[in-house]
Amino acid sequence: MTHIGRCFCGAVELEVSGEPEAMGYCHCQSCRSWSGGPVNAFSLWKPDAVRVTTGSEHIATFQKTPLSQRQYCAKCGGHLMTNHPTLGLVDVFAATIPTLAFTPGVHVNYAETVLPMRDGLPKLKDFPASFGGSGEEIPE
């Protein structure tokens, strides 16, 4: 399946194909600050499943840490995706892909939450062990 996403003004268009590797919520302070919300809904894709189809010249990147290369439209400021080179994954913000049926499977960095969510999903203190985290679950 293929989904089309756009920035806020539509100058940048991207396409994701296949299925995401994972979907969920990140509660870390960095994602909250970047997204301007109390939680960030993510969809993780292999880099070859993500393609910018229009407006690549408008994409700007901000890199605060080696873990995240945040990309946005330089015309409107609309957030697009975050490349995570150490994980080999790209987070295309779930809100950027309106036709994707967002089905979260996990909460990460829940130790930092400012918005407790009771939804029955696993709540990880930080990241899964396979991503370099503790893999420790926090009770709901």
C-alpha positions in Angstrom: 0.0 0.0 0.0 1.2 3.5 -0.8 0.3 6.7 1.2 0.9 10.3 0.2 1.8 12.9 2.8 2.3 16.7 2.5 3.7 19.5 4.6 1.3 22.2 5.9 1.4 24.3 2.7 1.7 21.4 0.3 5.0 22.5 -1.2 6.6 19.2 -0.1 5.0 15.9 -0.9 6.2 12.5 0.2 5.2 8.9 -0.4 5.5 5.9 2.0 5.1 2.4 0.7 4.5 -0.9 2.3 3.8 -1.2 6.0 5.6 0.8 8.8 8.0 -1.1 11.0 6.2 0.2 14.1 3.7 2.8 15.2 3.2 4.4 18.6 3.6 7.4 20.8 6.8 9.1 22.0 6.6 11.0 25.3 10.1 12.4 25.4 10.7 16.1 26.1 12.5 16.5 22.8 9.6 15.2 20.7 7.1 17.2 22.8 9.1 20.4 22.3 9.5 19.7 18.5 5.9 18.8 17.9 4.3 21.4 20.1 2.1 18.8 21.8 2.1 16.6 24.9 2.9 13.5 22.9 4.1 12.6 19.4 2.5 10.0 17.2 5.1 8.2 15.2 5.3 5.8 12.3 8.7 4.2 11.6 9.7 3.1 8.1 12.7 1.7 6.5 14.5 4.5 4.5 13.8 2.9 1.2 10.0 3.0 1.9 10.0 6.8 2.1 10.4 9.0 -0.9 10.1 12.7 -1.4 8.1 13.1 -4.6 7.8 16.9 -4.8 9.5 19.9 -3.3 12.8 18.4 -2.0 14.4 21.8 -2.5 12.1 23.1 0.3 13.2 20.5 2.9 15.3 21.9 5.8 17.0 19.8 8.5 17.6 20.5 12.1 19.8 18.1 14.0 20.1 18.6 17.8 21.6 15.2 18.5 23.3 12.5 16.4 20.1 10.4 16.9 17.6 12.6 15.1 17.7 14.6 11.9 14.4 16.4 12.0 13.1 17.5 8.6 10.5 20.2 7.8 9.3 22.5 5.0 11.3 25.7 4.9 8.4 27.5 3.3 5.7 26.8 5.9 7.6 25.2 8.8 5.4 22.0 8.5 7.0 19.0 10.1 7.6 16.1 7.8 9.8 13.3 9.2 12.8 12.5 11.3 15.6 10.4 10.1 17.1 8.2 12.8 20.4 7.1 11.2 21.5 5.0 14.2 18.3 3.0 14.1 18.1 2.7 10.3 14.6 4.1 10.4 12.6 7.2 9.4 9.8 8.5 11.5 7.2 10.0 9.3 4.9 11.9 11.6 1.5 10.1 11.6 -0.4 13.3 11.1 1.5 13.9 7.9 0.1 10.8 6.3 -3.7 11.2 6.5 -4.6 7.9 4.8 -2.5 5.8 7.1 -4.6 3.8 9.5 -2.7 4.8 12.7 -2.6 1.7 14.9 -0.2 2.4 17.8 1.5 -0.6 19.4 3.7 1.0 22.1 4.5 4.1 24.1 8.2 5.0 24.4 10.0 7.3 26.8 6.9 7.0 29.0 9.0 8.0 32.1 8.9 11.5 30.7 5.2 11.7 30.0 3.1 14.8 30.9 -0.1 13.1 29.5 -0.8 9.7 31.1 -2.7 7.5 28.7 -4.7 4.5 29.7 -5.1 2.5 26.6 -3.7 -0.9 27.4 -0.6 -0.5 25.3 2.9 -1.3 26.7 4.5 1.7 28.3 8.3 1.6 28.0 10.4 3.7 30.4 12.7 4.6 27.5 13.2 2.6 24.3 13.0 -1.1 23.5 16.3 -3.0 24.2 16.7 -3.6 20.5 17.0 0.2 20.0 19.5 0.6 22.8 17.0 1.3 25.6 16.3 -0.6 28.8 13.1 -2.2 27.4 11.7 -1.8 30.9 7.9 -1.5 31.1 6.1 1.0 33.4 2.8 0.0 34.8 -0.3 1.8 33.5 
